[in-house]
Amino acid sequence: MEPEIIKTTPPHPSRNLPEVIPAVPVEANVTPVEISITAYHLYDHLKLKPLLGILSGKLLSSSPRELQFKYGKDSYLFVYRFGSLVFVNVDPGLAVQEMKRIANLVGEPKRIPPTESYDVRLGNKTEVEFEYAQVKKMTKDTLRMIAMTLGQSAALELMESRTETMLEDSAKLIEEVSKQGRVSHTNKHFVRMIANTAAARQDIVSNLAVMDAPEETWESRSLEALHRDVQYNFEIELRSRTLDRKLTLIQDNIELLADLSSTRRGLLLETLIVLLIVLEIGLAFFDLF
């Protein structure tokens, strides 16, 4: 049976989302031989509860970390608290409509969202390749293992971009100090950079907290193996560790520059105090004569 469609206000045009394409109904009783999964990382964080009444799919599951909607046979949307939406076998036009409904509620994405796409095929054995995964059955749990990893990968792509920008900024500051022999920025500037780095590390920890195997894998070796292989294929653990090392390097560099800035200002203050003492002694000596 097709899920009941909830009537909502038509979504408005968006600068950072593609234009609406007429939706094509999903076949209800035919299991596809190959389907496509696409993840969009729209926001840094999403409050999930307000989304329950605005999306047109049938709600299957709701938790503080994830919403699951069904649109037809083997057709799902998974919405994650860390800001990723993952469409499984959903018509592109319908996917755009759903993203614009969310944008109407929570605001436009501040950037063109990072995306990840991956194909899933039916076959006589389960295996994970670079561009596709083959599974024996297209169950919701099987598709969810892959969808979750794609959502994480899209989120990591944004974090990687931000980290590279911060790494370049810190490298420029260090080069400036090496050329000029002094720190030209204030401690306030360094404190802000340290705070941004700490926030980025916090995002990695909170966003990838879901990296632990889902509960379904505790009861199924096949799901556990699929989840592990897909995570390895998208290098989720390796990329998160690399990001953490880069952010640690950035934070160490900025803290060093902040210490140099504090030391320089401390020496300047000490020099001023000495000069004031000398001036006071000079004035006292002048008064004697």
GITA-V24089 format. One record per pair of residues at least 4 apart in sequence whose ideal C-beta (glycine too) atoms are under 8 Angstrom apart, sorted by the first residue. I is the first residue (numbers start at 0). J is the second residue. If there is no record, write none. Layout:
i:I j:J
i:I j:J
//
This chain:
i:0 j:27
i:1 j:27
i:1 j:71
i:2 j:55
i:2 j:56
i:2 j:57
i:2 j:69
i:2 j:70
i:2 j:71
i:3 j:57
i:4 j:55
i:5 j:52
i:5 j:53
i:5 j:54
i:5 j:55
i:7 j:53
i:7 j:55
i:7 j:100
i:8 j:100
i:8 j:103
i:10 j:19
i:10 j:96
i:10 j:99
i:10 j:100
i:10 j:102
i:10 j:103
i:11 j:99
i:11 j:102
i:11 j:103
i:12 j:18
i:12 j:99
i:13 j:98
i:13 j:99
i:13 j:102
i:13 j:107
i:13 j:108
i:14 j:107
i:15 j:107
i:15 j:108
i:15 j:109
i:15 j:110
i:15 j:111
i:15 j:112
i:16 j:95
i:16 j:98
i:16 j:99
i:16 j:102
i:16 j:108
i:16 j:112
i:17 j:91
i:17 j:95
i:18 j:95
i:19 j:92
i:19 j:95
i:19 j:96
i:19 j:99
i:20 j:90
i:20 j:91
i:20 j:92
i:20 j:95
i:21 j:92
i:22 j:90
i:22 j:92
i:22 j:93
i:22 j:96
i:23 j:90
i:23 j:92
i:24 j:71
i:24 j:90
i:25 j:70
i:25 j:71
i:25 j:72
i:25 j:74
i:25 j:88
i:25 j:89
i:25 j:90
i:26 j:31
i:26 j:71
i:26 j:72
i:27 j:71
i:27 j:72
i:28 j:72
i:29 j:72
i:30 j:72
i:30 j:73
i:30 j:121
i:30 j:137
i:31 j:73
i:31 j:88
i:31 j:121
i:31 j:137
i:32 j:120
i:32 j:121
i:33 j:118
i:33 j:119
i:33 j:120
i:33 j:121
i:33 j:131
i:34 j:73
i:34 j:87
i:34 j:88
i:34 j:118
i:34 j:119
i:34 j:137
i:34 j:142
i:35 j:88
i:35 j:116
i:35 j:117
i:35 j:118
i:35 j:119
i:36 j:85
i:36 j:86
i:36 j:87
i:36 j:88
i:36 j:116
i:36 j:117
i:36 j:118
i:36 j:119
i:36 j:142
i:36 j:145
i:36 j:146
i:36 j:149
i:37 j:85
i:37 j:86
i:37 j:94
i:37 j:114
i:37 j:115
i:37 j:116
i:37 j:149
i:38 j:83
i:38 j:84
i:38 j:85
i:38 j:86
i:38 j:114
i:38 j:115
i:38 j:116
i:38 j:146
i:38 j:149
i:38 j:150
i:38 j:152
i:38 j:153
i:39 j:83
i:39 j:84
i:39 j:85
i:39 j:86
i:39 j:98
i:39 j:112
i:39 j:113
i:39 j:114
i:39 j:153
i:40 j:82
i:40 j:83
i:40 j:112
i:40 j:113
i:40 j:114
i:40 j:150
i:40 j:153
i:40 j:154
i:40 j:156
i:40 j:157
i:41 j:45
i:41 j:82
i:41 j:83
i:41 j:84
i:41 j:98
i:41 j:101
i:41 j:102
i:41 j:108
i:41 j:112
i:42 j:82
i:42 j:105
i:42 j:108
i:43 j:81
i:43 j:82
i:43 j:202
i:44 j:80
i:44 j:81
i:44 j:82
i:45 j:50
i:45 j:78
i:45 j:79
i:45 j:80
i:45 j:81
i:45 j:82
i:45 j:101
i:45 j:105
i:46 j:50
i:46 j:80
i:46 j:105
i:47 j:51
i:47 j:61
i:47 j:63
i:47 j:64
i:47 j:65
i:47 j:66
i:47 j:78
i:47 j:80
i:49 j:53
i:49 j:104
i:49 j:105
i:50 j:54
i:50 j:66
i:50 j:78
i:50 j:101
i:50 j:104
i:51 j:58
i:51 j:61
i:51 j:66
i:53 j:100
i:53 j:101
i:53 j:103
i:53 j:104
i:54 j:68
i:54 j:76
i:54 j:78
i:54 j:97
i:54 j:100
i:54 j:101
i:55 j:70
i:55 j:93
i:55 j:96
i:55 j:97
i:55 j:100
i:56 j:68
i:56 j:69
i:56 j:70
i:56 j:75
i:56 j:76
i:56 j:97
i:57 j:68
i:57 j:69
i:57 j:70
i:58 j:66
i:58 j:67
i:58 j:68
i:59 j:67
i:59 j:68
i:59 j:69
i:59 j:75
i:59 j:139
i:60 j:65
i:60 j:66
i:60 j:67
i:61 j:66
i:61 j:67
i:62 j:66
i:63 j:80
i:64 j:79
i:64 j:80
i:64 j:209
i:65 j:77
i:65 j:78
i:65 j:79
i:65 j:80
i:65 j:209
i:66 j:76
i:66 j:77
i:66 j:78
i:67 j:75
i:67 j:76
i:67 j:77
i:67 j:139
i:67 j:143
i:68 j:75
i:68 j:76
i:68 j:77
i:68 j:78
i:69 j:74
i:69 j:75
i:69 j:139
i:70 j:74
i:70 j:75
i:70 j:76
i:70 j:89
i:70 j:93
i:71 j:88
i:73 j:87
i:73 j:88
i:73 j:137
i:73 j:142
i:74 j:87
i:74 j:88
i:74 j:89
i:75 j:86
i:75 j:87
i:75 j:88
i:75 j:89
i:75 j:139
i:75 j:142
i:75 j:143
i:75 j:146
i:76 j:84
i:76 j:85
i:76 j:86
i:76 j:87
i:76 j:89
i:76 j:94
i:76 j:97
i:77 j:84
i:77 j:85
i:77 j:87
i:77 j:143
i:77 j:146
i:77 j:147
i:77 j:150
i:78 j:83
i:78 j:84
i:78 j:85
i:79 j:83
i:79 j:84
i:79 j:85
i:79 j:147
i:79 j:150
i:79 j:209
i:81 j:150
i:81 j:151
i:81 j:154
i:81 j:202
i:81 j:205
i:81 j:206
i:81 j:209
i:82 j:154
i:83 j:149
i:83 j:150
i:83 j:151
i:83 j:153
i:83 j:154
i:84 j:97
i:84 j:98
i:84 j:101
i:84 j:150
i:85 j:146
i:85 j:147
i:85 j:149
i:85 j:150
i:86 j:94
i:86 j:97
i:87 j:142
i:87 j:146
i:88 j:142
i:89 j:93
i:89 j:94
i:89 j:97
i:90 j:94
i:91 j:95
i:92 j:96
i:93 j:97
i:94 j:98
i:95 j:99
i:96 j:100
i:97 j:101
i:98 j:102
i:99 j:103
i:100 j:104
i:101 j:105
i:102 j:106
i:102 j:107
i:102 j:108
i:108 j:112
i:110 j:157
i:112 j:153
i:113 j:153
i:113 j:154
i:113 j:156
i:113 j:157
i:113 j:160
i:114 j:153
i:115 j:149
i:115 j:150
i:115 j:152
i:115 j:153
i:115 j:156
i:115 j:233
i:116 j:149
i:117 j:130
i:117 j:131
i:117 j:132
i:117 j:145
i:117 j:149
i:118 j:130
i:118 j:131
i:118 j:132
i:119 j:131
i:119 j:132
i:119 j:133
i:119 j:134
i:119 j:137
i:119 j:142
i:119 j:145
i:120 j:131
i:120 j:132
i:120 j:133
i:120 j:134
i:121 j:133
i:121 j:134
i:121 j:135
i:121 j:136
i:121 j:137
i:122 j:126
i:122 j:133
i:122 j:134
i:122 j:135
i:123 j:135
i:124 j:133
i:124 j:135
i:125 j:132
i:125 j:133
i:125 j:134
i:125 j:135
i:125 j:221
i:125 j:224
i:125 j:225
i:126 j:132
i:126 j:133
i:126 j:228
i:127 j:132
i:127 j:133
i:127 j:225
i:127 j:228
i:127 j:229
i:127 j:231
i:127 j:232
i:128 j:132
i:128 j:133
i:128 j:232
i:129 j:232
i:132 j:145
i:132 j:225
i:132 j:228
i:132 j:229
i:132 j:232
i:134 j:141
i:134 j:225
i:136 j:141
i:137 j:141
i:137 j:142
i:138 j:142
i:139 j:143
i:140 j:144
i:140 j:215
i:140 j:219
i:140 j:222
i:141 j:145
i:141 j:222
i:141 j:225
i:142 j:146
i:143 j:147
i:143 j:213
i:143 j:215
i:144 j:148
i:144 j:213
i:144 j:215
i:144 j:216
i:144 j:222
i:144 j:225
i:144 j:226
i:144 j:229
i:145 j:149
i:145 j:225
i:145 j:229
i:146 j:150
i:147 j:151
i:147 j:209
i:147 j:213
i:147 j:226
i:148 j:152
i:148 j:226
i:148 j:229
i:148 j:230
i:148 j:232
i:148 j:233
i:148 j:235
i:149 j:153
i:149 j:233
i:150 j:154
i:151 j:155
i:151 j:206
i:151 j:207
i:151 j:209
i:151 j:210
i:151 j:233
i:151 j:235
i:152 j:156
i:152 j:233
i:152 j:235
i:152 j:238
i:153 j:157
i:154 j:158
i:154 j:206
i:155 j:159
i:155 j:206
i:155 j:207
i:155 j:235
i:155 j:238
i:155 j:239
i:155 j:242
i:156 j:160
i:157 j:161
i:158 j:162
i:158 j:199
i:158 j:202
i:158 j:203
i:158 j:206
i:158 j:242
i:159 j:163
i:159 j:238
i:159 j:242
i:160 j:164
i:161 j:165
i:161 j:199
i:162 j:166
i:162 j:199
i:162 j:242
i:162 j:245
i:162 j:246
i:162 j:249
i:163 j:167
i:164 j:168
i:165 j:169
i:165 j:192
i:165 j:195
i:165 j:196
i:165 j:199
i:165 j:246
i:165 j:249
i:166 j:170
i:166 j:245
i:166 j:248
i:166 j:249
i:167 j:171
i:168 j:172
i:168 j:192
i:169 j:173
i:169 j:192
i:169 j:249
i:169 j:252
i:169 j:253
i:170 j:174
i:171 j:175
i:172 j:176
i:172 j:184
i:172 j:252
i:172 j:253
i:172 j:256
i:173 j:177
i:173 j:252
i:173 j:256
i:174 j:178
i:175 j:179
i:175 j:183
i:176 j:180
i:176 j:181
i:176 j:182
i:176 j:256
i:176 j:259
i:179 j:183
i:181 j:263
i:182 j:256
i:182 j:259
i:182 j:260
i:182 j:263
i:184 j:188
i:184 j:189
i:184 j:256
i:184 j:260
i:185 j:189
i:185 j:260
i:186 j:190
i:186 j:257
i:186 j:260
i:186 j:261
i:186 j:264
i:187 j:191
i:188 j:192
i:189 j:193
i:189 j:253
i:189 j:254
i:189 j:256
i:189 j:257
i:189 j:260
i:190 j:194
i:190 j:257
i:191 j:195
i:192 j:196
i:192 j:249
i:192 j:253
i:193 j:197
i:193 j:250
i:193 j:253
i:193 j:254
i:193 j:257
i:194 j:198
i:195 j:199
i:196 j:200
i:196 j:246
i:196 j:249
i:196 j:250
i:196 j:253
i:197 j:201
i:197 j:250
i:198 j:202
i:199 j:203
i:199 j:242
i:199 j:246
i:200 j:204
i:200 j:243
i:200 j:246
i:200 j:250
i:201 j:205
i:202 j:206
i:203 j:207
i:203 j:239
i:203 j:242
i:203 j:243
i:203 j:246
i:204 j:208
i:207 j:235
i:207 j:239
i:209 j:213
i:210 j:230
i:210 j:235
i:210 j:236
i:210 j:239
i:212 j:216
i:212 j:217
i:212 j:223
i:212 j:226
i:212 j:227
i:213 j:222
i:213 j:226
i:214 j:218
i:215 j:219
i:215 j:222
i:216 j:222
i:216 j:223
i:216 j:226
i:217 j:223
i:218 j:222
i:219 j:223
i:220 j:224
i:221 j:225
i:222 j:226
i:223 j:227
i:224 j:228
i:225 j:229
i:226 j:230
i:227 j:231
i:228 j:232
i:229 j:233
i:230 j:235
i:230 j:236
i:231 j:235
i:231 j:236
i:233 j:238
i:234 j:238
i:235 j:239
i:236 j:240
i:237 j:241
i:238 j:242
i:239 j:243
i:240 j:244
i:241 j:245
i:242 j:246
i:243 j:247
i:244 j:248
i:245 j:249
i:246 j:250
i:247 j:251
i:248 j:252
i:249 j:253
i:250 j:254
i:251 j:255
i:252 j:256
i:253 j:257
i:254 j:258
i:255 j:259
i:256 j:260
i:257 j:261
i:258 j:262
i:259 j:263
i:260 j:264
i:261 j:265
i:262 j:266
i:263 j:267
i:264 j:268
i:265 j:269
i:266 j:270
i:267 j:271
i:268 j:272
i:269 j:273
i:270 j:274
i:271 j:275
i:272 j:276
i:273 j:277
i:274 j:278
i:275 j:279
i:276 j:280
i:277 j:281
i:278 j:282
i:279 j:283
i:280 j:284
i:281 j:285
i:282 j:286
i:283 j:287
i:284 j:288
//
